[in-house]
Amino acid sequence: MAANVLAGPVLAQDYPARQITMIVPFSAGGPTDTVARLVAERMSADLGQQIVIENMGGAGGTLGAGRVASAEADGYTVLLHHIGMATAETLYRNLAYETLEAFDYVGLVTEVPMVVVARQDFEPADFPAFLEFVKGNAADLTLANAGIGSASHLCGMLLMQALEAPMITVPYQGTGPAMTDLLGGQVDVMCDQTTNTTQQIQGGTVKAYAVTTPERLELFPDLPTGAESGLDGFEVSIWHGIYTPKGTPAEVNERLSTALQSALADPGVAESMAGLGTAPSSAEDATPAALQAKLEAEIARWQPVIEAAGVYAD
């Protein structure tokens, strides 16, 4: 009994004593992977041990999340996931874990804006024209996404709901293939994170129409918000957080949170994130309590949206 009582404090005192694995539940090279590699490098320096990224895609991020949910609660297997952590609770009616019961919390990493983009030769000249064109031609238009539960799927679903105009959705296995087909003109429209669209927008290889934030982005000051064009309710950011398996000692989660805060305070991280159209979370948000509150609120927010759409992943 005494040994078990002491196990947590002893583990925390020696933590970390070896390499840490960070599960990213999406493919390498995607926007979530980009964020993970950026913070993992700086966190490794603070912790004195290497954080190694392991990409485990599939089932909208639930395979990777499930891997961490069932891992030993010792702080050596952590999860970096995006908003899909909250939406999976409703999207997957037979989820292998209960989200609010399976994880402990480290902190928020960043909230990434999204941009509505289209193939380079898409007809509408601006966002108001885009809205009218989609409303009148939705049945003939294709909307790409990176798979059910992906950030692009969620944003596209919210766009169609706000417009009351269901387009033909075309799911891909990852953001890369979806963007490739948009660039090639095989699909018409896509809604995705600035971490994935910035290079294409700046290079002029896609046509950008609007951002999903309450205010315009410094990176793209000419792109309007949905609200500016009368599109109520079309606001979504793809927030990322770091989790550990349920039962991980609080001291270990706090140590990881301290390392995360240190990484996010690094000027190099801020500069890299700015180039992707986002910014590091504040020290107050990069905490276990802030991430837990965010997850709980987002589950409650997205449940009625998903249920109204009636589109599930299982």
Backbone bond lengths (Angstrom), bond angles and torsions (degrees), N, CA, C in turn:
res aa  C-N    CA-C-N  psi(-1)  N-CA   C-N-CA  omega(-1)  CA-C   N-CA-C  phi
1 M - - - 1.470 - - 1.519 110.32 -
2 A 1.358 115.92 -47.48 1.461 119.82 -178.45 1.517 110.93 -62.68
3 A 1.343 115.96 -37.50 1.462 119.58 179.87 1.517 110.97 -63.25
4 N 1.349 116.94 -40.35 1.450 120.28 179.53 1.519 111.86 -66.40
5 V 1.334 116.35 -38.88 1.444 120.97 179.55 1.517 110.91 -63.00
6 L 1.338 115.51 -38.05 1.458 120.51 -177.05 1.525 113.46 -82.58
7 A 1.336 116.42 -14.92 1.464 119.46 -172.70 1.524 112.13 -59.30
8 G 1.340 117.01 -44.39 1.456 120.64 -178.96 1.508 113.27 -60.10
9 P 1.345 119.18 -55.67 1.462 121.04 179.58 1.520 113.31 -59.62
10 V 1.338 117.24 -39.04 1.467 119.87 -179.91 1.519 109.73 -65.97
11 L 1.346 116.09 -43.94 1.465 119.99 178.00 1.518 110.91 -59.29
12 A 1.323 116.50 -45.70 1.455 120.71 -178.62 1.522 111.93 -63.99
13 Q 1.319 116.42 -37.17 1.467 120.71 -178.17 1.525 110.85 -65.54
14 D 1.322 116.57 -36.89 1.462 121.27 -177.57 1.532 112.94 -91.01
15 Y 1.293 116.76 -4.05 1.460 121.55 -172.48 1.531 112.30 -82.13
16 P 1.354 117.29 137.13 1.462 127.13 -5.96 1.527 110.68 -93.27
17 A 1.300 116.09 142.26 1.459 120.97 -179.11 1.527 112.22 -106.01
18 R 1.322 115.75 -4.02 1.479 119.98 -179.61 1.528 109.69 -156.00
19 Q 1.302 114.77 -178.52 1.458 122.75 -178.20 1.536 111.95 -59.66
20 I 1.330 115.68 143.86 1.459 122.55 177.87 1.525 108.63 -110.77
21 T 1.319 116.64 137.74 1.460 121.45 176.90 1.524 109.38 -101.96
22 M 1.323 116.10 124.58 1.462 121.24 175.43 1.521 108.33 -104.88
23 I 1.325 116.32 113.98 1.461 121.12 178.19 1.524 109.46 -82.08
24 V 1.320 115.52 125.38 1.466 122.10 171.82 1.525 105.37 -110.29
25 P 1.339 118.25 115.24 1.469 119.89 -171.51 1.526 114.80 -82.12
26 F 1.331 115.71 31.20 1.459 121.95 178.58 1.526 108.66 -143.09
27 S 1.311 116.69 170.82 1.453 121.18 -173.76 1.524 112.56 -70.27
28 A 1.329 114.76 155.48 1.461 121.30 176.71 1.521 109.83 -64.25
29 G 1.337 115.72 142.02 1.454 120.52 178.83 1.505 114.78 90.10
30 G 1.331 117.31 -10.31 1.459 120.81 178.25 1.519 111.02 -79.58
31 P 1.337 117.58 174.70 1.462 120.85 -175.81 1.529 114.34 -62.86
32 T 1.338 117.86 -38.81 1.469 119.48 178.93 1.528 110.56 -69.47
33 D 1.311 116.41 -37.91 1.461 121.21 176.50 1.528 110.63 -62.41
34 T 1.313 116.71 -38.94 1.469 121.22 178.71 1.519 111.01 -60.93
35 V 1.335 116.56 -46.01 1.469 121.51 178.53 1.524 110.19 -63.16
36 A 1.326 116.54 -44.01 1.466 120.92 -177.44 1.526 111.67 -61.21
37 R 1.304 117.26 -46.20 1.469 120.33 -177.55 1.526 111.28 -67.27
38 L 1.306 115.80 -31.72 1.460 120.17 179.42 1.534 111.11 -65.75
39 V 1.329 116.57 -47.98 1.472 118.54 -177.59 1.525 112.40 -80.42
40 A 1.340 117.57 -30.43 1.464 120.33 -178.15 1.526 111.34 -61.98
41 E 1.316 115.85 -39.30 1.473 119.97 -179.37 1.525 111.00 -61.51
42 R 1.326 117.64 -45.59 1.469 121.32 -178.83 1.521 111.57 -73.99
43 M 1.329 117.52 -35.77 1.460 120.16 176.70 1.531 111.10 -64.17
44 S 1.323 116.34 -37.89 1.474 120.94 178.45 1.522 110.66 -58.76
45 A 1.318 115.94 -42.03 1.466 120.26 -179.94 1.519 110.96 -62.90
46 D 1.320 117.01 -40.55 1.459 120.85 -179.42 1.525 111.63 -71.34
47 L 1.318 117.36 -37.93 1.464 121.93 -176.89 1.522 113.01 -80.09
48 G 1.319 116.87 -21.92 1.462 119.67 -177.67 1.512 113.08 78.53
49 Q 1.314 117.11 10.35 1.463 123.24 176.38 1.516 108.70 -138.76
50 Q 1.323 115.85 148.04 1.454 120.65 -176.78 1.527 111.69 -73.77
51 I 1.322 116.11 135.02 1.464 121.89 168.39 1.520 107.12 -100.04
52 V 1.327 115.88 118.97 1.457 121.64 -178.39 1.520 109.13 -103.33
53 I 1.325 115.98 130.28 1.460 121.33 179.70 1.523 110.05 -82.58
54 E 1.324 116.17 131.20 1.463 121.50 172.89 1.521 107.95 -123.23
55 N 1.324 115.91 115.92 1.462 120.65 179.07 1.526 109.69 -84.94
56 M 1.317 115.44 126.04 1.465 121.02 179.95 1.516 108.26 -136.33
57 G 1.330 115.65 80.00 1.450 120.54 -176.95 1.510 112.83 -80.12
58 G 1.329 114.72 173.09 1.451 120.91 177.05 1.505 112.88 121.34
59 A 1.343 115.22 144.44 1.464 122.87 175.49 1.523 112.26 53.67
60 G 1.338 116.11 45.03 1.454 120.33 175.03 1.516 114.89 60.76
61 G 1.311 116.48 27.33 1.457 120.07 179.05 1.512 114.24 94.02
62 T 1.333 117.49 -6.47 1.464 119.46 -175.15 1.534 113.18 -76.80
63 L 1.320 117.66 -23.80 1.466 119.38 177.81 1.529 110.51 -67.06
64 G 1.326 115.58 -47.49 1.458 119.38 178.60 1.513 112.14 -65.40
65 A 1.338 116.24 -41.23 1.465 119.76 178.24 1.519 110.63 -62.68
66 G 1.337 116.22 -40.14 1.460 120.15 178.21 1.512 112.52 -64.23
67 R 1.317 115.60 -34.87 1.469 119.91 177.17 1.525 110.32 -60.93
68 V 1.314 117.19 -43.81 1.468 120.71 -179.85 1.523 110.99 -72.22
69 A 1.319 117.33 -37.24 1.465 120.79 179.55 1.520 111.65 -58.44
70 S 1.336 116.13 -32.93 1.465 120.09 -177.48 1.525 113.25 -97.65
71 A 1.332 117.04 1.11 1.469 120.80 -178.74 1.534 110.99 -76.24
72 E 1.309 115.88 164.04 1.459 120.60 176.83 1.528 109.17 -65.30
73 A 1.310 115.47 136.75 1.475 120.83 -175.26 1.525 110.86 -85.48
74 D 1.331 115.49 65.66 1.462 120.09 -176.68 1.527 112.93 -122.47
75 G 1.336 117.00 3.61 1.461 120.14 177.99 1.509 114.93 85.78
76 Y 1.334 117.87 3.64 1.460 119.84 -178.36 1.534 112.64 -99.93
77 T 1.323 115.96 -2.86 1.460 121.09 170.89 1.522 106.72 -130.73
78 V 1.337 116.61 116.17 1.470 121.26 -178.37 1.523 108.92 -125.38
79 L 1.300 115.75 163.83 1.465 122.48 -177.15 1.511 109.89 -123.05
80 L 1.333 116.99 131.42 1.456 121.05 167.79 1.523 106.83 -112.43
81 H 1.324 115.53 115.53 1.463 121.65 -174.42 1.523 108.74 -133.10
82 H 1.338 115.29 161.10 1.459 119.28 178.57 1.521 111.33 -104.86
83 I 1.319 116.65 -157.46 1.460 123.18 -177.41 1.528 112.99 -54.78
84 G 1.332 116.81 -22.66 1.454 121.42 178.31 1.514 113.10 -59.19
85 M 1.319 116.99 -20.35 1.461 120.56 175.76 1.528 109.92 -60.88
86 A 1.328 116.51 -35.23 1.462 121.29 -179.31 1.525 112.00 -84.48
87 T 1.315 117.22 -40.64 1.467 119.84 -174.28 1.525 112.58 -76.00
88 A 1.332 117.85 -25.67 1.469 120.82 179.99 1.520 111.65 -59.73
89 E 1.320 116.58 -29.07 1.462 121.28 -178.71 1.528 111.04 -58.61
90 T 1.334 117.53 -30.64 1.471 121.48 178.86 1.525 111.65 -103.60
91 L 1.330 117.10 -37.93 1.462 120.83 -178.22 1.527 112.22 -61.74
92 Y 1.324 116.87 -36.38 1.461 121.71 -177.89 1.527 109.00 -107.60
93 R 1.344 115.69 106.65 1.455 119.58 -176.24 1.511 112.97 -78.05
94 N 1.342 116.56 -12.26 1.469 121.20 176.88 1.528 110.35 -123.67
95 L 1.314 115.63 45.60 1.458 121.28 -178.62 1.532 109.97 -61.77
96 A 1.331 115.76 138.58 1.467 120.48 -174.98 1.524 113.49 -73.59
97 Y 1.302 118.03 -8.34 1.460 122.39 -179.97 1.525 108.50 -142.80
98 E 1.322 116.62 158.87 1.458 121.33 173.74 1.521 107.37 -98.65
99 T 1.312 115.67 114.17 1.458 121.60 -169.03 1.525 113.28 -51.60
100 L 1.308 117.53 -49.04 1.469 120.43 -175.40 1.522 113.08 -77.01
101 E 1.335 116.57 -7.28 1.467 119.88 179.78 1.528 112.82 -109.37
102 A 1.325 117.17 -10.90 1.467 120.50 -169.66 1.525 114.42 -101.74
103 F 1.345 117.70 -10.54 1.457 119.25 -172.08 1.523 112.31 -133.71
104 D 1.322 113.85 154.26 1.456 122.20 165.27 1.527 107.32 -107.78
105 Y 1.313 116.66 177.09 1.467 120.38 -166.49 1.529 112.16 -125.97
106 V 1.340 114.80 144.84 1.465 122.04 175.70 1.526 109.85 -111.93
107 G 1.325 118.00 -53.85 1.459 119.44 177.99 1.516 112.60 163.96
108 L 1.330 115.43 165.44 1.461 122.58 175.16 1.524 110.01 -77.27
109 V 1.306 116.39 145.97 1.463 122.20 -176.92 1.524 111.39 -106.24
110 T 1.317 116.79 -51.59 1.456 121.54 -179.31 1.515 109.27 -167.45
111 E 1.328 116.58 160.60 1.463 122.11 171.86 1.522 107.03 -119.27
112 V 1.313 115.84 115.77 1.460 121.34 -174.16 1.527 110.53 -97.41
113 P 1.335 117.76 125.38 1.468 120.46 175.91 1.527 110.62 -67.54
114 M 1.317 115.43 165.64 1.457 121.00 176.72 1.525 109.48 -124.07
115 V 1.317 114.73 158.66 1.457 121.54 -177.88 1.525 109.11 -131.79
116 V 1.316 115.67 137.90 1.466 121.11 172.79 1.518 107.73 -85.75
117 V 1.324 116.40 118.95 1.463 121.71 -179.13 1.524 109.59 -125.89
118 A 1.313 114.99 162.98 1.466 120.88 178.92 1.523 108.88 -143.31
119 R 1.311 115.23 169.68 1.468 119.18 176.16 1.532 108.68 -57.51
120 Q 1.313 114.91 154.10 1.461 121.62 -171.01 1.527 113.54 -56.85
121 D 1.334 116.84 -33.23 1.467 120.23 -176.40 1.522 113.19 -102.72
122 F 1.340 116.65 22.47 1.466 119.40 179.16 1.524 109.31 -63.55
123 E 1.335 116.62 139.63 1.457 121.82 -167.32 1.532 116.27 -64.32
124 P 1.342 121.18 -48.18 1.473 120.79 -173.48 1.525 112.51 -59.08
125 A 1.339 115.26 141.17 1.465 120.93 -176.21 1.522 113.04 -85.74
126 D 1.344 117.53 -28.74 1.458 120.50 -178.53 1.526 108.99 -147.80
127 F 1.338 116.10 -178.70 1.460 118.76 -173.02 1.531 113.48 -68.27
128 P 1.330 120.62 -41.87 1.463 118.62 175.72 1.528 111.88 -58.44
129 A 1.324 116.31 -40.27 1.464 119.75 177.71 1.521 111.15 -67.34
130 F 1.332 115.83 -36.42 1.464 121.90 176.44 1.529 110.36 -58.61
131 L 1.331 115.77 -47.15 1.458 120.53 -177.91 1.529 111.06 -61.06
132 E 1.315 116.55 -44.94 1.466 120.69 -179.96 1.526 111.07 -65.76
133 F 1.322 115.69 -40.64 1.468 120.24 -179.06 1.524 110.45 -64.35
134 V 1.327 116.90 -44.24 1.467 120.42 -179.70 1.532 110.58 -64.98
135 K 1.316 117.07 -42.97 1.468 120.11 179.56 1.532 111.46 -59.50
136 G 1.318 116.08 -36.51 1.457 119.64 -177.15 1.515 115.20 -86.62
137 N 1.348 115.93 -14.79 1.468 118.75 -173.84 1.533 113.17 -132.83
138 A 1.320 117.02 17.05 1.468 120.91 -172.75 1.525 113.22 -53.45
139 A 1.308 117.45 -40.02 1.466 120.87 -176.32 1.525 112.80 -64.20
140 D 1.322 116.80 -18.16 1.469 120.89 -178.81 1.522 113.49 -107.68
141 L 1.326 117.14 -0.88 1.463 120.90 -176.15 1.526 111.70 -101.74
142 T 1.332 115.45 144.75 1.460 120.54 179.69 1.529 110.42 -106.64
143 L 1.320 115.51 135.41 1.464 123.45 -179.47 1.518 108.35 -117.71
144 A 1.322 117.03 111.53 1.462 121.63 -177.59 1.517 111.14 -82.32
145 N 1.329 115.77 149.78 1.463 120.91 169.48 1.517 109.51 -148.47
146 A 1.323 115.41 168.70 1.466 120.74 -175.79 1.518 112.86 -89.80
147 G 1.335 117.08 16.43 1.457 121.65 179.50 1.517 111.13 117.45
148 I 1.316 116.59 155.84 1.464 121.37 -179.26 1.525 110.11 -59.53
149 G 1.318 115.54 129.91 1.460 120.82 -179.04 1.506 113.83 93.37
150 S 1.327 116.58 -10.47 1.466 120.14 179.11 1.523 109.93 -74.09
151 A 1.334 115.66 164.58 1.458 120.63 178.74 1.525 110.95 -59.61
152 S 1.335 116.49 -42.29 1.454 119.99 -178.72 1.528 111.62 -67.41
153 H 1.317 116.89 -32.64 1.468 120.34 176.59 1.527 110.44 -66.23
154 L 1.323 116.97 -45.52 1.460 121.34 -178.87 1.523 111.37 -63.61
155 C 1.327 116.24 -44.30 1.458 120.79 179.88 1.525 110.79 -64.96
156 G 1.327 116.38 -42.98 1.458 120.32 178.77 1.516 112.07 -63.52
157 M 1.326 116.32 -38.58 1.462 120.93 178.75 1.524 110.39 -64.11
158 L 1.334 115.81 -41.07 1.461 120.39 179.65 1.531 110.44 -67.78
159 L 1.335 116.86 -37.37 1.463 121.35 178.21 1.523 110.82 -63.20
160 M 1.321 116.90 -47.51 1.460 120.38 -179.31 1.522 111.50 -64.93
161 Q 1.320 116.20 -37.08 1.458 119.80 178.71 1.526 111.03 -66.41
162 A 1.343 116.02 -42.75 1.467 120.12 179.51 1.524 111.61 -64.32
163 L 1.341 116.31 -35.24 1.463 121.55 -179.70 1.522 113.15 -84.89
164 E 1.341 115.16 -16.99 1.468 120.68 -172.22 1.526 109.58 55.53
165 A 1.338 114.49 42.82 1.463 120.86 -176.84 1.524 109.21 -141.54
166 P 1.336 118.15 93.04 1.470 120.72 -179.07 1.523 112.82 -74.55
167 M 1.316 115.70 117.17 1.463 121.49 174.90 1.533 109.57 -87.80
168 I 1.305 116.07 173.98 1.466 121.12 176.66 1.533 107.60 -81.47
169 T 1.305 118.05 110.30 1.462 120.22 -178.09 1.525 110.57 -82.74
170 V 1.320 114.78 137.42 1.466 121.33 -179.47 1.522 108.20 -123.92
171 P 1.332 117.80 100.00 1.467 120.54 -179.16 1.528 112.08 -81.33
172 Y 1.319 115.45 141.53 1.463 122.32 176.83 1.528 109.06 -120.05
173 Q 1.312 115.74 169.34 1.458 120.49 176.17 1.524 108.70 -95.19
174 G 1.311 114.82 71.09 1.455 119.80 179.02 1.509 112.72 117.55
175 T 1.336 115.18 159.99 1.457 121.99 -178.23 1.528 111.63 -69.11
176 G 1.329 116.63 -37.72 1.466 121.03 -177.35 1.517 113.23 -55.55
177 P 1.337 118.63 -54.78 1.472 119.79 179.30 1.521 113.14 -61.94
178 A 1.335 117.33 -36.23 1.462 120.48 178.79 1.528 110.67 -63.39
179 M 1.335 116.04 -45.84 1.460 120.07 179.35 1.524 111.26 -66.04
180 T 1.310 116.89 -37.38 1.466 120.54 178.70 1.521 110.98 -59.09
181 D 1.320 117.21 -44.05 1.458 120.28 -179.65 1.527 111.79 -72.37
182 L 1.341 117.34 -31.11 1.464 119.39 174.86 1.525 109.63 -65.75
183 L 1.321 116.29 -43.68 1.465 120.75 178.27 1.527 111.42 -62.26
184 G 1.333 115.12 -34.10 1.465 119.28 -179.04 1.515 113.66 -84.83
185 G 1.341 117.02 -3.13 1.452 120.32 178.34 1.513 114.32 80.68
186 Q 1.346 117.67 11.08 1.467 119.98 179.35 1.532 112.25 -76.37
187 V 1.332 117.45 -22.53 1.462 122.50 174.69 1.520 108.37 -129.13
188 D 1.331 116.39 162.65 1.460 120.32 -171.55 1.523 114.82 -94.33
189 V 1.320 116.96 -47.54 1.462 121.57 -168.30 1.518 110.33 -134.58
190 M 1.324 115.34 152.24 1.458 120.96 175.51 1.527 108.03 -152.70
191 C 1.292 116.83 149.86 1.459 122.62 176.44 1.523 106.27 -124.99
192 D 1.335 117.39 116.85 1.465 117.87 -175.35 1.522 111.59 -149.27
193 Q 1.332 114.79 170.78 1.448 122.29 -175.51 1.532 112.31 -67.76
194 T 1.324 115.26 149.99 1.462 119.36 176.96 1.526 111.41 -62.29
195 T 1.333 117.07 -26.33 1.460 119.71 177.57 1.517 111.94 -63.13
196 N 1.335 117.11 -19.00 1.453 120.80 -179.39 1.527 113.02 -110.63
197 T 1.331 116.94 -21.65 1.468 119.78 -173.48 1.525 114.49 -104.05
198 T 1.330 117.55 -17.45 1.472 120.63 -173.44 1.524 112.86 -55.31
199 Q 1.313 116.70 -48.68 1.469 119.93 -177.54 1.525 111.00 -61.55
200 Q 1.332 116.41 -40.72 1.463 119.87 -178.85 1.526 111.38 -69.42
201 I 1.326 116.85 -38.94 1.472 120.12 178.95 1.523 110.20 -65.34
202 Q 1.330 115.61 -47.91 1.461 119.52 -179.02 1.525 112.12 -64.64
203 G 1.329 116.40 -30.72 1.456 120.16 179.10 1.513 113.39 -83.38
204 G 1.341 116.90 -6.80 1.454 120.24 178.59 1.513 114.77 74.16
205 T 1.339 117.13 17.83 1.464 119.81 -178.27 1.519 112.63 -89.70
206 V 1.342 116.97 -9.46 1.459 121.97 170.50 1.524 107.57 -132.49
207 K 1.318 115.90 164.02 1.456 121.84 179.35 1.523 108.25 -104.42
208 A 1.338 117.65 118.14 1.459 122.07 -177.58 1.522 110.29 -96.22
209 Y 1.340 116.04 140.05 1.463 120.05 -175.36 1.523 114.68 -118.45
210 A 1.330 118.16 -40.54 1.464 119.49 -173.71 1.514 110.76 -162.25
211 V 1.324 115.44 160.91 1.464 122.01 174.64 1.529 108.98 -108.29
212 T 1.323 115.99 160.49 1.462 120.68 -174.96 1.523 112.98 -101.31
213 T 1.319 116.03 16.04 1.459 121.13 -177.04 1.527 111.22 -98.67
214 P 1.348 117.95 162.13 1.462 120.19 178.55 1.527 112.94 -64.81
215 E 1.346 116.42 -28.64 1.459 121.58 179.89 1.527 109.93 -126.87
216 R 1.309 116.69 159.40 1.464 120.60 178.25 1.525 110.97 -62.55
217 L 1.324 114.98 154.50 1.459 120.66 180.00 1.524 110.61 -90.95
218 E 1.326 115.66 141.70 1.462 120.44 176.31 1.523 110.73 -61.11
219 L 1.325 116.10 -33.98 1.464 120.81 -178.75 1.532 111.71 -67.99
220 F 1.354 116.70 -34.99 1.468 121.59 -179.56 1.533 109.48 -130.15
221 P 1.318 117.35 71.24 1.475 119.87 -173.62 1.522 114.23 -65.33
222 D 1.328 117.82 -18.31 1.461 120.44 -178.45 1.530 112.78 -86.39
223 L 1.334 117.38 -9.91 1.460 119.64 -179.20 1.525 110.10 -88.02
224 P 1.330 117.79 125.90 1.469 120.77 -178.67 1.522 112.04 -76.95
225 T 1.303 115.14 165.62 1.466 121.34 171.60 1.525 108.17 -88.44
226 G 1.320 115.47 166.33 1.455 118.80 176.49 1.510 111.86 -62.86
227 A 1.338 116.28 -40.15 1.462 120.82 -177.23 1.524 111.79 -61.66
228 E 1.333 117.02 -34.01 1.464 120.53 -179.96 1.524 112.03 -62.23
229 S 1.328 115.60 -26.58 1.465 120.13 -178.93 1.524 111.58 -104.44
230 G 1.326 116.52 15.80 1.455 120.78 176.70 1.511 114.82 78.18
231 L 1.331 117.31 17.01 1.469 121.48 -179.96 1.529 108.32 -93.56
232 D 1.311 116.47 87.29 1.455 120.96 -176.26 1.527 111.21 -72.02
233 G 1.324 115.42 142.75 1.460 120.92 174.68 1.512 115.23 83.09
234 F 1.342 117.08 1.14 1.462 119.36 -178.95 1.523 110.03 -96.36
235 E 1.303 115.25 72.66 1.464 122.60 176.34 1.520 108.89 -133.79
236 V 1.319 116.16 123.14 1.465 120.58 178.71 1.517 109.11 -155.36
237 S 1.312 115.30 134.87 1.465 120.80 171.66 1.517 107.44 -124.68
238 I 1.302 115.48 148.38 1.459 120.00 -177.16 1.528 108.67 -98.69
239 W 1.318 114.08 95.37 1.466 120.06 -178.05 1.527 110.41 -84.11
240 H 1.321 114.17 147.38 1.465 121.43 -179.33 1.528 109.62 -120.84
241 G 1.321 115.54 141.91 1.461 120.28 177.91 1.517 110.97 -140.60
242 I 1.320 115.45 162.80 1.469 121.74 178.13 1.523 108.88 -112.65
243 Y 1.342 115.12 133.08 1.465 122.85 -176.19 1.523 110.57 -126.21
244 T 1.326 115.16 160.36 1.457 122.80 172.21 1.525 108.18 -128.56
245 P 1.332 118.23 164.18 1.466 119.30 177.25 1.535 111.40 -63.52
246 K 1.318 115.99 148.38 1.454 120.98 178.84 1.523 110.47 -57.53
247 G 1.319 116.27 134.66 1.458 120.81 -179.80 1.512 113.86 99.04
248 T 1.325 117.13 -2.35 1.466 120.13 175.68 1.529 108.49 -63.57
249 P 1.331 118.21 133.44 1.472 120.07 -179.24 1.524 112.19 -53.31
250 A 1.317 116.16 137.68 1.463 121.01 -178.57 1.517 111.58 -56.98
251 E 1.323 116.38 -34.95 1.463 120.15 -179.38 1.530 111.14 -64.77
252 V 1.331 116.19 -34.73 1.464 120.52 178.06 1.526 110.03 -69.20
253 N 1.325 117.06 -44.87 1.468 120.21 177.60 1.526 111.12 -60.70
254 E 1.324 116.29 -39.55 1.463 120.07 178.79 1.529 111.16 -66.60
255 R 1.342 116.74 -37.51 1.470 119.40 178.22 1.530 110.25 -65.25
256 L 1.319 116.73 -42.06 1.457 120.27 176.86 1.527 110.75 -64.53
257 S 1.321 116.70 -38.66 1.460 121.02 178.79 1.521 111.27 -64.17
258 T 1.329 116.38 -40.60 1.466 120.48 177.32 1.527 110.59 -61.59
259 A 1.343 115.72 -42.13 1.462 119.97 178.59 1.523 110.77 -65.87
260 L 1.327 116.81 -37.98 1.462 120.88 177.57 1.522 110.53 -63.84
261 Q 1.317 117.15 -44.94 1.469 120.84 179.21 1.525 111.02 -61.01
262 S 1.329 115.80 -40.18 1.459 120.34 177.84 1.529 110.76 -63.07
263 A 1.337 116.07 -42.63 1.468 120.04 179.92 1.524 111.12 -63.95
264 L 1.325 116.61 -41.97 1.459 120.60 -176.41 1.525 112.28 -72.69
265 A 1.341 115.89 -20.68 1.470 120.08 177.85 1.521 112.01 -84.50
266 D 1.332 117.19 -7.66 1.459 121.75 -179.01 1.534 109.70 -69.52
267 P 1.334 118.69 126.81 1.469 120.70 -179.58 1.520 113.05 -58.18
268 G 1.324 116.60 -32.64 1.459 120.01 179.33 1.520 112.31 -65.97
269 V 1.329 116.13 -37.17 1.463 120.40 177.58 1.521 109.93 -67.18
270 A 1.331 116.04 -44.91 1.464 120.34 178.79 1.523 110.94 -59.77
271 E 1.329 116.73 -41.74 1.465 120.86 -179.93 1.525 111.10 -65.63
272 S 1.333 115.70 -43.16 1.467 119.36 179.29 1.521 111.25 -64.41
273 M 1.323 116.35 -41.79 1.465 119.77 179.41 1.522 111.38 -66.70
274 A 1.330 116.84 -37.17 1.467 120.13 178.32 1.518 110.52 -60.78
275 G 1.326 116.36 -37.31 1.452 120.49 178.10 1.512 112.94 -67.69
276 L 1.329 115.89 -16.43 1.464 121.48 177.86 1.523 112.02 -102.10
277 G 1.330 115.67 6.07 1.454 119.84 177.67 1.502 115.15 81.58
278 T 1.332 117.44 21.73 1.457 120.34 -179.21 1.523 109.64 -138.87
279 A 1.342 116.25 -173.12 1.464 121.29 -178.90 1.519 109.08 -148.93
280 P 1.334 118.01 155.02 1.459 120.28 178.53 1.522 111.48 -66.81
281 S 1.316 116.52 149.09 1.461 120.47 172.65 1.520 109.35 -65.42
282 S 1.320 115.89 153.87 1.468 120.61 178.49 1.524 110.19 -71.60
283 A 1.328 116.37 165.54 1.462 120.98 177.93 1.529 110.44 -60.60
284 E 1.329 116.73 -32.77 1.465 120.38 179.84 1.529 111.46 -70.15
285 D 1.338 116.54 -31.16 1.461 119.74 -179.82 1.528 112.76 -86.60
286 A 1.317 116.98 -22.04 1.463 120.66 -179.95 1.526 109.92 -84.47
287 T 1.326 115.86 51.13 1.464 122.60 -176.90 1.523 109.76 -132.91
288 P 1.333 117.29 157.27 1.469 120.07 177.73 1.521 112.90 -57.46
289 A 1.327 117.58 -44.09 1.469 120.63 -176.46 1.527 111.42 -64.05
290 A 1.332 117.53 -41.34 1.457 120.96 -178.71 1.525 111.55 -66.74
291 L 1.325 116.78 -40.79 1.464 119.63 179.25 1.528 110.89 -67.19
292 Q 1.315 117.67 -41.55 1.462 120.29 178.45 1.527 111.03 -60.29
293 A 1.325 116.78 -44.70 1.460 120.80 179.48 1.532 110.88 -63.15
294 K 1.323 116.85 -40.60 1.463 121.73 179.81 1.528 110.67 -63.41
295 L 1.316 116.40 -46.70 1.459 120.45 -178.12 1.527 110.92 -61.88
296 E 1.308 116.85 -46.00 1.459 120.86 -179.17 1.528 110.95 -61.72
297 A 1.336 116.87 -43.06 1.460 120.95 -179.55 1.528 111.53 -66.68
298 E 1.322 117.37 -38.62 1.462 120.99 -177.22 1.528 111.99 -73.39
299 I 1.318 117.59 -33.86 1.464 119.83 174.04 1.517 109.31 -59.81
300 A 1.329 116.20 -45.48 1.466 121.27 179.84 1.528 111.52 -65.60
301 R 1.330 117.48 -35.49 1.470 120.57 -178.65 1.521 112.45 -70.17
302 W 1.333 117.11 -44.01 1.457 120.54 -171.90 1.520 114.01 -85.03
303 Q 1.306 117.96 -20.69 1.469 119.35 -178.16 1.530 112.46 -55.16
304 P 1.341 119.78 -51.29 1.470 118.36 -179.75 1.532 113.40 -67.18
305 V 1.326 118.20 -30.76 1.465 120.84 178.28 1.519 110.48 -64.09
306 I 1.317 116.01 -46.66 1.476 121.27 -178.52 1.523 110.41 -68.19
307 E 1.319 116.60 -42.54 1.461 120.04 -179.54 1.525 111.23 -64.98
308 A 1.352 116.85 -35.87 1.457 119.73 177.72 1.520 111.76 -67.29
309 A 1.330 116.55 -35.61 1.460 120.67 178.22 1.526 111.06 -71.16
310 G 1.339 116.17 -30.45 1.460 120.52 178.84 1.498 114.46 68.65
311 V 1.344 117.38 22.45 1.462 122.04 179.72 1.518 108.40 -110.92
312 Y 1.323 115.69 117.09 1.460 120.24 -177.39 1.527 109.95 -118.38
313 A 1.313 115.31 162.40 1.460 120.20 -175.46 1.525 112.65 -93.35
314 D 1.332 117.25 -2.61 1.465 118.99 178.71 1.526 110.45 -135.19
